[in-house]
Amino acid sequence: AAGFSVGTSDALIYIRWNRFESRHASLDESYEFWVQGWAAYDTANVIVSGNSFLNVGEMAVKLKPGYDSTKLDARENFWGTTNEPIIESMIWDKNDDITTAGYIAYKPFLRNSHADVPGESSAPVHPSSLPPLPTTIPESPDMTTVGGIVQADTLWTADKSPYHVVDMIQIPQDITLTIEPGVEVIDDMASKPHKEMFIVHGKILAHGIESQPVIFDGMGREDGSAIFSLDGASETAALDLRHTLLQNARIFCHPCDTGSIQLRHSKLLNLRENSYIWYPKSDTHIEHNIFSNAAGFSVGTSDALIYIRWNRFESRHASLDESYEFWVQGWAAYDTANVIVSGNSFLNVGEMAVKLKPGYDSTKLDARENFWGT
């Protein structure tokens, strides 16, 4: 069978004394849970208690990523095991995805099925009888595998390159990931479709040099997503890239939400969709870059200037939908905010370069002092 995705603003939702045995085989990966909470405002709550979750090691309860007003109480359940790391692997919360609203309490937990659960009571399961927890993929001598939440300031060095991303890298607020020149970062998430390589709520500093750029390679996966996302980030988030190669991915950054974006002296190659810059709180600089068989930017700002300067726009990706065939589209620029497009070379002569989005009445874009190829 399948479970429940729940939201509440005025009432309590009780899910108690149930026996969850096995999920339907046709469930999509994103729906593989028994209970997912996506809203619980004020005094409302989702109480998951007294249940038996018998598909040990599989997802049982979850807070939906990207929803910031939800909570779920999962204390006093039987998880088919007393092994706490295995129980924690059956719970999805801020320990697993920094865009979730918080943490799910699960202690104390039951050591066997509650007497009110229908069906035959389950005997306690000894941890040694269970399969071991999945571990990080073993590293070969010439690669490093990475994934999950970065718990402390971290440095990726060239001697441990390439870094294979086997699960989405999450940079929490106040954490910095620094990447040395010459490092190559490869999307190796074939088993996890439609996931970004990086969710950035803290900072990424990737400063290559001309002879040793930092390479981010999406490997051309059709089911891939953006290289970077700042979804749900605060104004302290920062993406600072210099002398990088960003290639073979669906999108460079989507959404670039609220934080600071600095992209300089880089090459963007084989990117299939436009990046989305959403109301940055500090000035954004996209400067001295080359775009080849790539896509551009759809931008809005209310507090900051967005500078797109001294770039070489060579050719757009052939798969771009007609409505997205531009290099820079402005859809919001309130008050003193503006989008400054200057000093660039637009070399696909006769094709759309800059655009104000129709139907949006509070936007502007300054495109003086560019070379248009003619």
N, C-alpha and C positions, 0 to 999 in steps of 0.2 A: 504494500500500500504506500501512500504518500502522507506527508504531514501537514503542517499549518504555517502560513506566513501571517503574522498578526500585528495589528496596530490598535491602540486605544487612547482616548483622551479623557474619558469620563468614568471608566469602570475598570474593575479588575478582571483579568482573564485567568481562570484557573485551569491548568492542564495537569490532572493528578490521578495517580493510581492506575495508570495505563500500562499495557504491555506492548512495547514496540519491538517487533520481532525482525522483520525484513522489509526493505524498501523495494518498490517496483523497479524492475531492471531497466525500464525505458526512461527513467528520470534523468533529465539533463544534469550535468555536474553542478551547475549553479543552484539547483533545487534539491540537492542531496542533503537534506536535514530533516529532522522531525519537527522542530519548532524554530522558526525564525522570527525575531522581533524587529520591527522597523519603526514603531512609534509607541511611546508610553509617556504621556505628558503629566506633569504635576504629580498628583497622588495616584494616578493610574499606574498599573504594573501588570506584568505577565508572570504568574506564579507557576513554575514547573516543578512539581514536588511529588515524591512517593512513587515515581514511575520506574519501570524496568527497561533500560535500553540494552537490548541483547545483541545488537550487531556491533560487537566490541571493536573499537578502533576506528569506526566510521563516524561521520559527523552526526551529532545528536541535537545540540542547541547552538544557536547562532544569532549574533547581532548583525543586521544588514549593513554592509559598508556604505558610507556616504550619508547616513541618516544620523543626525546629531541629537535627537530627542527621543531616545529609546533606552529601555533597560529590561532586564530579565533576571529573575531569581531562580536558580537551579539547584538549590540546596535540598538535601534529604532524598536523593534519587539513588537507585542501584544502577551501576554502569556496566555490569557484567564482569567487573574486576575491581580489585582494591589498589591496583597499580596507578599511582597518581599521574605519572607522565602519560600513560595511556588515556586516563580520564581527560586530562588536559587536551590531548589530541582530538577528543570528541567534542570540544567546545571551541567556537570561533568568536573571538572578541578582540579587544585592543592589543592583546598579546600576539595576534596573528595579522592584523590589518590596522594600520594607524588611522584609517578613515572611519573606523567604528566609534560608537559613542562612549564606550567604557569597557568595564570588565564584568564578567558573569561570575557570581559567587556560586561555588558548588560544594563547599565544605560547611558542615559535616555531610558525608555521604553514607549511604546504606551499604552494608556488607552482604546482604542478600535481598531478595525481592520482598517488598512490603506485603503484609498479610492481606491487604485489600486489593491487590493487583489480581485481575482474573487469570485463570489458568493455573497450572501446577507451579508451586513456588520453586524458584531456582535456588540450588545450593550455591554457597559462596564459591567464587572462581579464584583459584590460586594463581597469583601472577605468573608463576613459572610455567603454567599450562598454556599461556597465551603466546601468540607470535610476537617477536621482538618489535619494538617501535621502528619505523623507518628512520634511517640515519642519512646524513649527508652522503651524496654519491662519492665514492672513493676518488681521490685525485690521482691522476696519472702524473708521471714526473714532469710533463710539459704543459700542465693546465691546473687551474684552480676553480673549483665549483663554488658558487655563492648563491644565496637566496634568503628571503625572509627579512626580519627587522634588524637593522643595524643598532646595536645596543649602546655603543660608545663611539667617540670620535675614532675614525678608522682611516688608514692609509693603504691604498692599493699600489703596489710597486711593480716595476717592469720585470723584475726577475721572477715574479710569480705569474706573469701574463702567459697566455690569455686567461681571462676570467670568464667562465661559462655561467651565465645566469640561468639556473634551473628552477627558480621561483622568483616572483616579483621582489625586487629590492625595495625596502621601505626605510626611508630616512625620517625618523621622528623629529619634532621640533627640538631645537638646541643641540642636535647632533650634526656633525660635519663629516662627509666622506670626501677625502682628498685623493685624486688620481694622478699619478706621476706621468711624465712624458713617456711615450712608447708603449703604454698599456693598451691592450685590445680587450674590449668587452663584447661578448657574443651572446645573442639571444639563443638559449638552448632549452626553451620552454615548449617544445613540441607537444608535450602532454598537458599543457595548460593554455589552451587557446584564448585569444582576446584579452590577454593581460599585458599591461605596460611593463617595460623593463624596470622602470624606477618610479616610485611614488615619493615625491620630495616635499616634506614638511619642514625639514631642516635645511641643510646646505650641501650642494655638490660643487666642489672646486676641481675642475678638470682643466689643467693648464699644460698643454703640450708645448712643443717647440716646432719650428717649421720642418726640421728634419726628422722629428719624432712626434707626430701628432698622437693624441689620444683617439682611438678608434672605437666607435659604437656601431655594431653591425647587427641589424635585425634579421639577417640571413634570408631576406626575401619571403618570409612566411606569409602566405595568404591569410592565415587566421591570426596573424600578429596584430599588435595594437601600437600605441605610441612608444617612442623610446622613453620619454619623460612625461609625467603628469604632476601638476601641483594642485590637484583636485582637493578642495577643502583646506588648503594651506592658509596660514596667517601671513601677515605682511612681513614677518621675519624670514620667511622661506626665501632661498636664493639658489639660482642655477647660474653658475659662472663658468662659461666654456670659452677657452682660447686655444687656437691651433688644434681643432678637433676635426675628425672625419665622421659624419653622421650619415649612415648609408643603409640601403636595402630594408627599409621599414615602411610601415603604413604612414606614420606621422612623426614629425620631430617632437612636438609637445602639444598635448591636448588633455585637459585645458591647462594653460599657463595662468593659474588663478591667483590673483592678489599679490604674490611675491615678486621678487626682483629677477629679471631675465637679462643676462649679459651674454651675448653670442658674438664672438669676434674672431677674425682671421681663421675661419673654418670653411669646410666644404660640405655641402648637403647634396647627396647623390642618391637617386632612385628612391624618392619619397612620394607616396601615392596620393596623400591628402593634405589639405592645408592645416597649419597649426592655428590654434585659437588662443589669443591673448585676452584675458578677461580682467579688466579693471586693476592693473598693477598699482600698488601704493607708492612705489618709487620709480624713478625714470628707467625706462627700458632701452637698451642699446643693442641693435642688430647691425653690425658694422664690419666692413672689410671681408665679407663672405662671398663664396661662389655657390650658385644654385644651378645644378645641372640635372636634367631629367627629374625634376623635383617639383615641389608645391610651395605656395607662399603662406601668407598670414591674413587672418581675419581678426581685426583688433577693435577693442573698445577701452576707453579710459575716462575717468572722472577726476582723478587726483594727480596725474603724472603725465609727463611727456613720453611719447614713444618715438625713438629715433631709429629710422631705417636708412642708413647712410653708407655710401661708398661700397656697395655690393655689386656683384656681377651676376645678373639674372640671364642665364643662357637659354635654357629650354625647360618647358613644363612637362610633367609626366603625362603620357598619352592616355592614362585611365581617368584623368580628372573629368568629372561631370561638367557640362557646359556652364552651369550656374556658378562653378567654382574656378573658372578659368581666369584667374587674376594673380598678380603677385602680392598686392596689398589691397585689402578691402577694409574700409572704416565703417563701423556701425554705431559708434558712440564716441564723442569727445566734448565733454561738458565744460562750461566756464573757461578757465585758462588752460585746461588740458588740450593737447593737440597731438596729431600724428604727423611727424616731420619726415618726409621721404625726399632725400636730397643727395646729390653726388653719385647716384647709382647709374649703371649701364643696363638698359633694358634692350636686349639683343634679339628678341623674337619680334621683329618689326611687323607692325600691323596687328598684333594680337593685344588683348587687354592687359594693361600693366597695373593701373591703379583705379580704384572704384569706390564710390560711396554707395552703401547698401540701400536699395530702394525701400521706402516705407519707414525709414528711421530719420526723425526730424532733429536730432541733437547730435549731429556729427559733422566733422570737418577734417580735411586732409590737405597738407601743403606739399605740393610736388614740384616746387621750383628747383632749378639748377640740377637737372638730371640729363643724361644722354639717352636718347630714345632710338638710337641706331639709324637715324635718318636726319 
